[in-house]
Structures are given as C-alpha cells and as structure tokens.
Amino acid sequence: MLDLQPVGERLSTNPDIPPEIGRIASERIHAFGQCWEIEAVGRSGYVRLSDDD
C-alpha cells in the first residue's frame, strides 16, 4: 500500500491507499541512520525527516 522505497540515502513512497482505510501515518521510522515521518492518503504521500532526531 505504501510502496516505500530507498532512493539513494532517502525514502520515497508511491502509495495506493484504499478509501476504506483513508490515511496511513507513521512516525519515527529509522532508516539510513535517520528518523523519518511518512503519511499517505489515496495516491498522495510524503516522506520527510522527523524533527525528533
């Protein structure tokens, strides 16, 4: 559903979240020595560095 992929030393998402689920959000995902936040709604999403490093 999230299609989370590594791109260099960053994460990327190409989500496909069913309307029945609505939204998926994850915080404090550790990858590449950093902490990330992920949010996806339908076919839109973002991945960004967390402020909580």
C-alpha positions as CSV (number, residue, x, y, z in Angstrom):
1,M,0.0,0.0,0.0
2,L,2.8,2.5,0.8
3,D,5.3,1.2,-1.8
4,L,8.1,2.6,0.4
5,Q,11.5,2.5,-1.5
6,P,15.0,3.6,-0.8
7,V,16.3,6.3,-3.2
8,G,20.0,6.9,-2.5
9,E,20.0,7.7,1.2
10,R,16.4,8.9,1.3
11,L,13.0,7.2,1.3
12,S,10.3,7.6,-1.3
13,T,6.6,6.5,-1.4
14,N,4.2,5.8,-4.2
15,P,1.1,5.0,-2.1
16,D,-2.2,3.4,-3.1
17,I,-4.4,3.6,0.0
18,P,-8.0,2.3,-0.4
19,P,-10.8,4.8,0.5
20,E,-11.9,2.4,3.3
21,I,-8.6,2.9,5.1
22,G,-8.3,6.6,4.4
23,R,-5.0,7.6,5.7
24,I,-1.8,6.0,6.9
25,A,0.8,7.8,9.0
26,S,3.9,6.5,10.6
27,E,6.4,8.4,12.7
28,R,9.9,7.6,13.9
29,I,10.8,5.1,11.1
30,H,14.5,4.6,11.3
31,A,16.5,4.2,8.0
32,F,19.9,5.4,6.8
33,G,20.8,6.5,10.3
34,Q,17.9,9.0,10.4
35,C,14.4,9.2,11.7
36,W,11.5,9.7,9.1
37,E,7.8,10.5,9.1
38,I,5.5,9.0,6.4
39,E,2.0,10.0,5.5
40,A,-0.2,8.7,2.7
41,V,-3.8,9.4,1.6
42,G,-5.1,7.7,-1.6
43,R,-2.4,8.1,-4.2
44,S,-0.6,11.0,-2.5
45,G,2.0,10.8,0.1
46,Y,5.1,12.3,1.6
47,V,8.3,11.2,3.4
48,R,10.3,13.7,5.4
49,L,12.9,13.8,8.1
50,S,11.5,13.8,11.6
51,D,12.1,16.8,13.8
52,D,12.8,14.3,16.7
53,D,16.2,13.1,15.5
